[in-house]
Amino acid sequence: MSINEIVVSAEHVAARVMADARAEAQRLREEVDDYVDTALANFEQFLTRALSSIERGRDKMHALREIGTFQGEENE
């Protein structure tokens, strides 16, 4: 085997290794993107439920305040 053949063979191996590494990097990027997207979606659902709970609590507080105001006016 000549030096030229060794160089060409090494270049082919290097190209294959690089292609495999790029494909693995792309797969890992997609996997991480999916993980982050799922985590953010779960966090969004948590925040949505929390905001709904806060809104219900404030509505209830306002309703109770109105009832208390009306009862206070009737007693005067």
C-alpha positions in Angstrom: 0.0 0.0 0.0 1.5 3.3 -1.0 1.5 6.5 1.1 -1.1 8.0 -1.2 -3.4 5.1 -0.7 -3.0 5.3 3.1 -3.7 9.0 3.0 -6.9 8.5 0.9 -8.0 5.6 3.2 -7.4 7.8 6.3 -9.4 10.7 4.7 -12.3 8.3 4.0 -12.2 7.1 7.6 -12.0 10.6 8.9 -14.9 11.7 6.8 -17.0 8.8 8.1 -16.1 9.5 11.7 -17.0 13.2 11.2 -20.3 12.3 9.5 -21.2 10.0 12.4 -20.2 12.7 15.0 -22.4 15.3 13.2 -25.3 12.9 13.1 -24.9 12.1 16.8 -24.6 15.8 17.7 -27.8 16.5 15.7 -29.6 13.6 17.4 -28.6 14.9 20.8 -29.6 18.5 20.0 -33.1 17.2 19.0 -33.3 15.1 22.1 -32.4 18.1 24.3 -34.8 20.4 22.4 -37.6 17.9 23.0 -36.7 17.6 26.8 -36.6 21.4 27.2 -39.9 21.9 25.3 -41.6 19.3 27.5 -40.2 20.9 30.6 -41.4 24.4 29.5 -44.9 23.0 28.6 -45.2 21.5 32.0 -44.1 24.7 33.6 -46.6 26.6 31.5 -49.4 24.3 32.7 -48.3 24.8 36.3 -48.3 28.6 35.9 -51.7 28.5 34.1 -53.2 26.5 37.0 -51.6 28.8 39.5 -52.9 32.0 37.8 -56.4 30.4 37.6 -56.3 29.6 41.3 -55.1 33.2 42.1 -57.9 34.6 40.0 -60.5 32.5 41.7 -59.2 33.5 45.1 -59.3 37.2 44.3 -62.8 36.9 42.9 -63.9 35.1 46.0 -62.3 37.8 48.2 -63.9 40.6 46.2 -67.3 38.8 46.5 -66.9 38.4 50.2 -65.9 42.0 50.6 -69.1 43.1 48.7 -71.3 41.0 50.8 -69.6 42.4 54.0 -70.1 45.9 52.7 -73.8 45.4 51.9 -74.4 43.7 55.4 -72.6 46.6 57.1 -74.8 49.2 55.3 -78.0 47.3 56.3 -77.0 47.4 60.0 -76.4 51.1 60.0 
